[in-house]
């Protein structure tokens, strides 16, 4: 027999999930073509553009991964990661957003792989094929991390089987994504960003109370070697401080490089209705990102004190559940607090869903638009294209569920997928936008070398330890940049028409 508080939480979450599905149903009538389904007809306003981009960016990593890292290791790793992401967010909006919006409109590209092929005059669409495969390879684990978070949430709350809970969550996400497409994903992302924000601030307030007050939070943090230091990380096993050297800091800051290659974020730039309003979007997005990550890290510090005084029972293996545990404690204080706890837990779902829906759409476009239609040259009717797109969403979701069938670390899964996109796409996007001498083969070399090096560095080179034990995104990004420059200079310069498009975009012209 479920307790009253559990029933209230379930009802609150159920209302939230039904609202998301209703939004998907509403927008399903507005999808007249695959362009609408994948890019919303370039009709987004500046506020929706900003918040949907950042909500789809942060994912369950914000409410589970980042607080868990801060709780276990202290401020160094969590803070340098957050600083890198914050800077990367601003730079991405500042230098990439407007130009990629202008470029994709001029050459009529609605997906990132299509942009690569049309930008470099790749008439055989080889770049579309490779980019589509990269999306499939790295979005499966990324989507799996979202399903993982959902399963962890419900299994720890209600004792429900982890796999069953994960499947149910996946069904809801797939339902509104397949119905409503990009417009539904963007609208729900806006709502989800608001819910996530509420969840973060409420948890801070109640968490401090459970930790025994602010003074106790500070005292506990100061008692842990390296916990409040930015140049020393805390080693929980040895209960000692480990120095954070310049290379380690650079490696952690390199998280920010990932933004240049995230398809689900770049699509938001491409979808805004008025490119001149991207400045407003940039300001909204940057402020939200810095504040939300700071609060998430603070939750980890608060959680450490709450664990230390026995109010919350967690160990290093499940530290990412800190917000869930705070919500569970809140729910025992009456119906009103149970509803509030339900909102917090819905925030975790929101963080998960806002990323999973965008990833599923990008993966669907990679198959139906970039591989089937562009590379293999299959002519599909609008109805058939929509069907293929929706079926792809379902298939990717199934593979993601299988990938995440065993509970694991959200932070670890996300960091690998983030590195993959950052290294495979990031350098290509930057060179495509800012160096007109970049060639098709240079882009091909950068994409392949960046993607391959992620695997090589993580599973071979990093295991050597020492100077090599750094985040794989940094060396892979650098190698991809070198490959683009070298191969571009060794191959035939781009054709006149391609150079004319580049110069027109540089001057801000769109035909």
C-alpha positions in Angstrom: 0.0 0.0 0.0 1.5 3.3 -1.1 1.8 6.1 1.4 -0.1 9.4 0.9 3.1 11.2 0.1 4.0 8.7 -2.6 0.6 9.0 -4.2 0.9 12.8 -4.2 4.3 12.6 -5.8 3.1 10.1 -8.4 0.1 12.3 -9.3 2.3 15.4 -9.6 4.7 13.7 -11.9 1.9 12.1 -13.9 0.3 15.5 -14.5 3.6 16.8 -15.7 4.2 13.9 -18.1 0.7 14.1 -19.5 1.1 17.8 -20.1 4.3 17.0 -22.2 2.4 14.5 -24.3 -0.5 17.0 -24.8 2.0 19.5 -26.1 3.3 16.9 -28.5 -0.3 16.2 -29.7 -1.0 19.9 -30.2 2.1 20.5 -32.3 1.6 17.3 -34.4 -1.0 19.2 -36.4 1.6 21.9 -37.3 4.1 19.6 -38.9 3.4 19.8 -42.6 6.8 18.8 -43.8 10.1 17.3 -42.6 11.5 20.8 -42.4 8.8 21.6 -39.8 9.5 18.4 -38.0 13.2 18.9 -37.8 13.5 22.7 -37.5 10.1 24.1 -36.7 10.1 26.2 -39.9 12.6 28.6 -38.4 9.9 30.3 -36.2 11.3 30.2 -32.7 11.3 33.4 -30.6 14.4 34.6 -28.7 13.3 33.4 -25.3 12.3 29.9 -26.5 15.5 29.7 -28.5 17.6 30.5 -25.5 15.9 28.3 -22.9 15.3 25.3 -25.2 18.9 25.4 -26.2 20.2 25.4 -22.6 17.6 22.9 -21.3 18.5 20.5 -24.1 22.2 21.2 -23.3 22.2 20.6 -19.5 20.2 17.4 -19.3 20.1 15.2 -16.2 23.8 16.0 -15.8 22.8 19.3 -14.2 20.6 17.9 -11.5 22.3 14.6 -11.0 25.8 14.4 -12.5 27.2 17.8 -11.4 25.9 17.8 -7.8 27.2 14.2 -7.5 30.7 15.2 -8.6 30.8 18.2 -6.2 29.6 16.0 -3.4 32.3 13.3 -3.9 35.3 15.3 -5.2 34.8 18.9 -4.0 34.9 22.1 -5.9 37.8 21.7 -8.2 36.5 19.2 -10.8 32.9 20.4 -10.7 33.9 24.1 -10.8 36.4 23.9 -13.6 34.0 21.9 -15.6 31.3 24.5 -15.0 33.6 27.4 -15.8 34.5 25.7 -19.1 30.9 25.1 -20.0 29.9 28.6 -19.1 32.6 30.2 -21.2 31.8 27.7 -24.0 28.1 28.6 -23.9 28.8 32.4 -24.3 31.4 32.0 -27.0 29.2 29.6 -29.0 26.3 32.1 -28.9 28.6 35.0 -29.6 30.6 33.7 -32.6 28.6 30.7 -34.0 24.9 31.4 -33.6 24.2 34.2 -36.0 26.6 32.9 -38.7 25.3 29.4 -38.8 21.7 30.8 -38.8 22.6 32.9 -41.9 24.7 30.2 -43.6 22.1 27.4 -43.3 19.3 29.7 -44.5 21.4 30.8 -47.5 22.2 27.3 -48.6 18.9 25.8 -47.4 20.2 23.3 -44.9 17.9 22.0 -42.1 20.3 19.6 -40.4 24.0 19.8 -39.4 25.1 16.9 -41.8 23.2 18.6 -44.6 25.0 21.9 -43.8 28.4 20.2 -44.0 27.6 18.7 -47.4 26.1 21.9 -48.9 28.8 24.1 -47.4 31.6 22.2 -49.0 29.9 21.3 -52.3 29.8 17.6 -51.5 27.5 16.5 -54.3 27.8 12.8 -53.3 26.9 13.6 -49.7 29.7 11.7 -48.2 29.9 14.2 -45.4 26.2 13.8 -44.7 26.8 10.0 -44.4 29.8 10.3 -42.0 28.1 13.0 -39.9 24.9 10.9 -39.8 26.9 7.9 -38.5 28.7 10.1 -35.9 25.3 11.3 -34.7 24.0 7.7 -34.4 27.2 6.5 -32.6 27.3 9.2 -30.0 23.6 10.0 -29.5 22.8 6.4 -28.5 24.8 6.7 -25.2 23.7 10.3 -24.7 20.1 9.3 -24.9 20.8 6.3 -22.8 22.1 8.6 -20.0 18.7 10.3 -20.0 16.8 7.0 -19.7 19.3 6.0 -17.0 18.4 9.1 -14.9 14.7 8.3 -15.2 15.1 4.7 -14.2 17.3 5.8 -11.2 14.7 8.4 -10.1 11.7 6.0 -10.0 13.6 3.0 -8.7 15.0 4.9 -5.7 11.8 6.7 -5.0 9.3 3.9 -5.1 11.3 0.7 -5.2 10.1 0.1 -8.7 12.3 -2.0 -10.9 15.0 0.2 -12.6 14.5 -1.2 -16.1 10.7 -1.0 -15.9 10.8 2.6 -14.8 13.3 3.5 -17.5 11.1 1.9 -20.2 8.0 3.8 -19.1 9.9 7.1 -19.1 11.3 6.4 -22.6 7.8 5.7 -23.9 6.6 9.1 -22.8 9.6 10.9 -24.3 9.2 9.1 -27.6 5.4 9.8 -27.6 5.6 13.6 -27.6 8.7 13.7 -29.7 7.3 11.5 -32.6 4.1 13.5 -32.5 5.2 17.1 -32.2 8.7 17.1 -33.6 11.0 20.2 -33.2 8.3 22.6 -32.1 7.0 20.3 -29.4 10.6 19.6 -28.2 11.4 23.3 -28.1 8.2 24.3 -26.3 8.5 21.5 -23.7 12.2 22.4 -23.3 11.1 25.9 -22.3 8.7 24.6 -19.7 11.3 22.1 -18.5 14.0 24.8 -18.0 11.6 26.6 -15.7 10.8 23.4 -13.7 14.5 22.7 -13.5 15.2 26.2 -12.1 12.5 25.9 -9.5 13.9 22.5 -8.5 17.4 23.7 -8.0 16.5 26.6 -5.8 14.0 24.7 -3.7 16.5 21.9 -3.0 19.1 24.5 -1.9 16.7 25.9 0.7 15.6 22.5 2.1 19.0 21.0 1.8 20.7 23.6 4.0 18.0 22.8 6.6 18.7 19.0 6.5 22.5 19.7 6.6 22.1 21.5 9.9 22.3 25.1 8.7 24.7 27.1 6.6 27.4 27.2 9.2 27.4 23.5 9.4 27.6 23.2 5.6 30.7 25.5 5.5 32.3 23.8 8.5 32.0 20.4 6.9 33.3 21.6 3.6 36.3 23.2 5.3 37.1 20.0 7.2 37.6 18.0 3.9 41.1 18.3 2.4 40.8 20.2 -1.0 37.1 20.4 -0.9 36.8 24.1 -1.0 39.9 24.6 -3.1 39.9 25.2 -6.9 43.5 23.9 -7.3 43.2 20.7 -5.3 40.7 18.0 -5.7 39.4 15.8 -2.8 40.2 12.1 -2.9 37.5 10.4 -0.8 39.3 7.1 -0.7 42.4 8.5 0.9 40.6 11.4 2.6 43.3 13.6 1.2 43.9 16.5 -1.2 45.3 15.9 -4.7 46.9 18.9 -6.7 45.0 20.1 -9.8 47.8 21.1 -12.2 47.6 23.4 -15.2 47.1 20.5 -17.7 44.3 19.0 -15.6 42.6 22.4 -15.4 42.9 22.9 -19.2 41.5 19.4 -19.7 38.5 20.1 -17.5 37.9 23.5 -19.1 37.9 21.7 -22.4 34.3 20.7 -21.7 33.5 24.2 -23.2 34.9 23.1 -26.6 32.0 20.6 -26.9 29.5 23.3 -27.6 30.7 23.9 -31.1 29.7 20.4 -32.1 26.4 19.8 -30.4 23.8 19.2 -33.1 20.8 19.7 -30.7 22.2 23.1 -29.6 23.2 24.3 -33.1 19.7 23.5 -34.4 18.3 26.0 -32.0 20.5 28.7 -33.5 19.3 27.7 -37.0 15.6 27.7 -35.9 15.2 31.3 -34.5 12.8 33.4 -36.5 14.8 36.6 -36.4 18.6 36.2 -36.4 19.0 39.8 -35.0 17.4 38.7 -31.8 20.1 36.1 -31.1 21.9 38.7 -28.9 18.9 38.7 -26.5 18.9 34.9 -26.6 22.7 34.9 -25.8 22.2 37.0 -22.7 19.3 34.9 -21.4 21.1 31.6 -22.0 24.5 32.7 -20.5 23.0 34.1 -17.3 20.8 31.0 -16.8 23.7 28.6 -17.4 26.1 30.2 -15.0 23.5 30.5 -12.2 22.1 27.0 -12.6 25.5 25.4 -12.6 26.6 27.4 -9.5 23.5 26.3 -7.7 24.0 22.6 -8.8 27.5 22.7 -7.4 26.3 24.3 -4.2 23.8 21.4 -3.8 26.7 19.0 -3.9 28.5 20.9 -1.1 25.3 21.0 0.9 24.7 17.3 0.3 28.1 16.5 1.6 27.2 18.1 4.9 23.8 16.3 5.0 25.5 13.0 4.5 28.1 13.7 7.1 25.5 14.5 9.8 23.4 11.4 8.9 20.3 13.2 7.5 20.9 11.6 4.1 22.4 8.2 3.5 24.5 8.0 0.4 27.9 6.7 -0.6 30.2 7.7 -3.5 28.6 5.1 -5.8 25.2 6.8 -5.7 26.1 10.4 -4.9 24.2 11.5 -8.0 20.9 10.8 -6.1 21.4 13.7 -3.7 18.5 15.8 -5.1 16.2 12.7 -5.0 17.0 12.1 -1.4 16.3 15.7 -0.5 12.9 15.5 -2.2 12.1 12.3 -0.3 12.8 14.0 3.0 10.6 17.0 2.0 7.7 14.8 1.0 7.2 13.6 4.6 6.1 17.1 5.8 2.6 17.1 4.5 0.7 17.2 1.2 2.0 20.7 0.2 5.6 19.6 0.6 4.9 16.3 -1.2 3.6 18.3 -4.2 6.7 20.5 -4.0 8.8 17.3 -3.9 6.9 16.1 -6.9 7.9 19.3 -8.8 11.5 18.8 -7.9 11.5 15.2 -9.2 9.6 16.4 -12.3 12.6 18.8 -12.6 14.9 15.8 -12.9 12.6 14.3 -15.5 12.5 17.7 -17.2 16.3 17.8 -17.4 16.3 14.3 -18.9 13.5 14.8 -21.3 14.7 18.2 -22.6 17.9 16.6 -23.9 16.5 13.2 -24.9 13.9 14.6 -27.2 16.3 16.9 -29.0 18.8 14.0 -29.4 16.2 11.7 -30.7 15.2 14.3 -33.3 18.7 14.8 -34.4 19.3 11.1 -34.7 16.0 10.7 -36.7 17.1 13.4 -39.1 20.5 11.7 -39.5 18.9 8.5 -40.8 15.9 9.7 -42.8 17.3 13.0 -44.2 21.1 12.6 -44.3 21.6 8.9 -44.9 18.5 7.6 -46.7 17.5 10.7 -48.6 20.8 12.5 -49.3 23.5 9.8 -49.4 21.5 6.9 -50.9 19.4 9.3 -53.0 16.1 7.8 -52.1 13.2 10.1 -53.1 10.6 10.0 -50.4 7.3 11.7 -50.2 6.7 14.0 -47.3 4.4 11.4 -45.7 7.0 8.7 -46.0 9.8 11.0 -44.8 7.8 11.8 -41.7 7.1 8.1 -41.1 10.8 7.2 -41.5 11.7 10.0 -39.1 9.2 8.8 -36.5 10.3 5.2 -36.8 13.9 6.2 -36.4 13.1 8.0 -33.1 11.5 4.7 -31.8 14.4 2.6 -32.9 17.1 4.9 -31.4 15.1 5.0 -28.2 15.0 1.1 -28.1 18.7 0.9 -28.6 19.2 3.6 -25.9 17.1 1.6 -23.4 19.1 -1.5 -24.1 22.4 0.4 -23.6 21.1 1.8 -20.3 19.6 -1.5 -19.0 22.3 -1.5 -16.2 22.3 1.5 -13.9 25.5 3.6 -14.2 27.0 7.0 -13.8 25.2 9.8 -15.7 28.3 12.0 -15.6 30.5 9.4 -17.2 28.1 8.5 -20.0 27.5 12.2 -20.8 31.2 13.1 -20.7 32.0 10.5 -23.4 29.2 11.5 -25.8 29.9 15.2 -25.2 33.5 14.6 -26.2 32.5 12.6 -29.3 30.4 15.4 -30.7 32.8 18.1 -29.6 35.8 16.5 -31.4 34.0 15.2 -34.5 31.8 18.2 -35.3 33.2 21.2 -33.3 36.3 21.8 -35.4 34.4 21.2 -38.7 31.7 23.7 -37.7 34.2 26.4 -36.8 36.4 26.0 -39.9 33.2 25.8 -42.1 32.1 29.2 -40.7 35.4 31.0 -40.4 37.9 29.7 -42.9 36.9 29.8 -46.5 39.9 27.7 -47.6 38.5 24.6 -45.8 37.8 21.8 -48.3 35.5 18.9 -48.4 38.4 16.5 -47.7 39.7 18.7 -44.9 36.2 18.5 -43.3 36.1 14.8 -43.8 39.6 14.3 -42.3 38.7 16.5 -39.3 35.4 14.7 -38.6 36.9 11.2 -38.8 40.1 11.9 -36.9 38.3 13.7 -34.1 35.7 11.0 -33.7 38.2 8.1 -33.9 40.6 9.8 -31.5 37.9 10.0 -28.8 37.9 6.2 -28.7 41.7 5.8 -29.0 42.5 8.4 -26.3 39.9 7.2 -23.8 40.5 3.5 -24.1 44.2 3.3 -25.1 46.3 6.4 -24.5 44.6 7.6 -21.3 45.3 4.3 -19.6 49.0 5.1 -19.7 48.3 7.6 -16.9 50.3 10.7 -16.0 50.2 13.5 -18.6 48.0 11.3 -20.8 45.2 10.9 -18.2 43.2 13.9 -19.4 39.7 14.4 -20.8 39.8 13.0 -24.3 38.0 15.9 -25.9 41.0 18.2 -25.6 43.6 16.2 -27.6 40.9 14.9 -30.0 39.8 18.5 -30.8 43.3 19.7 -31.4 44.1 16.7 -33.7 40.9 17.3 -35.7 41.9 21.0 -36.2 45.3 20.0 -37.4 43.8 17.4 -39.8 41.4 20.0 -41.3 44.2 22.5 -41.9 46.7 20.1 -43.3 44.4 18.2 -45.6 42.6 21.4 -46.8 46.0 22.9 -47.8 46.9 19.7 -49.6 43.7 19.4 -51.6 42.1 21.6 -54.3 40.7 24.9 -53.2 36.9 25.3 -53.0 35.0 26.2 -56.1 34.0 29.8 -56.9 30.4 29.3 -56.0 31.3 28.0 -52.5 33.6 30.9 -51.9 30.9 33.3 -53.0 28.5 31.8 -50.5 31.1 32.1 -47.8 31.7 35.8 -48.5 28.0 36.5 -48.7 27.4 35.0 -45.3 30.4 36.8 -43.9 28.8 40.1 -45.0 25.5 39.0 -43.5 23.6 38.5 -46.8 21.0 35.8 -47.2 19.2 35.0 -50.5 
